[in-house]
Amino acid sequence: MSAEASGGSMTAASAHTSDSQAACQNPEPHRNVGLLGSKYVKLNVGGSLHYTTVQTLSKEDSLLRSMCNGGTEVTLDSEGWVVLDRCGRHFGLVLNFLRDGSVPLPEDNRELDEVLKEAQYYRVQGLIQHCLTAMQKKKDVYESVCRIPMITSAKEEQRMIATCRKPVVKLQNNRGNNKYSYTSNSDDNLLKNIELFDKLGLRFNGRVLFVKDVLGDEICCWSFYGEGRKIAEVCCTSIVYATEKKQTKVEFPEARIFEETLNILIYENGRGSGPGGLPLLDSRGSGSSLGASQSEEEGAGGGDRRVRRIHVRRHIMHDERGHGQQTVYKD
């Protein structure tokens, strides 16, 4: 009997030793079916350690609640920490949202997007909605800001107009590009053109792209683009004679400019010019307030491919400049 007991005892000891060796050889975390019966939880999220309660983790119907009630298998390390294979940078923010029901979100768009990704992984619906609301507010604020690009090169201008899906209005003003003196009202009219440009930019913000060009050859000239091509042009500058000397005159054809701005709205959202390429308003109609103005249409093909070039005070005398430069007019 004594020998048998001794043999049984040695067998049990041998088995225990074998289990201990196996445990030492396999130090990886073991899996648990849940955290039932626990009050406090130790979480290791990508090396970031957090200590909280089951009650906090169970406040929302999320992945964390599922881990607590056994719905999702959890991994425990040798010290009893629940191991989560996620970046722990924003996990504290997730916990604070579960504790308080609200939490300040980061201002940086990239960090806000990272918080949203973590909230979606843990399926915390309240935090997901909180992030989406903050993103929408940022978007609304951004869209309400009126931004006017400044053209820095001809290549940039071509690319901007070709890739923009909105109609484009460009104001080219370069007061220094003048070899004659200005008439008495020219400076006021130049300022009025600039003020009108700013007002139109605010009025049609989000619908029309307004750009400024202060490097071009024209002193004051409006250009209107739709679907990547020039639709119309309003030149506000002319050369006039006064007491045997030439002067530069700047006009302010407000009604004409506003009319052409309305015309290019037909190119909004890719709607094109409609049947027959007819503009929204006829810039040459007898109802125009600037009856003294005339327009030219250039380009081959259908009428929808021509450019309306409108000049104020169209009385040509002679041209003393080279090709491509400003035409000389008489008032």
Secondary structure, DSSP 8 states (H G I E B T S, - for coil): -HHHHHHHHHHHHHHHHHHHHHHHH--S-EEES--TT-SEEEEEETTEEEEEEHHHHTSSSSHHHHHHTTSS-EEE-TTS-EEE-S--TTHHHHHHHHHHS-----SSHHHHHHHHHHHHHHT-HHHHHHHHHHHHHHHHHHHHS----B---HHHHHHHHHH-SS-EEEEEE-TT--SSEE-TTHHHHHHHHHHHHHHHHHHTTTTSEEEEESSSS-SEEEEEEETTEEEEEEE-EEEEEETTEEEEEE---HHHHHHHHHHGGGGGGG-TT-GGG--SS-TTSTT-S-TT-EEEEE-SSSGGG-EEEEESS--B----S-TTS---B--
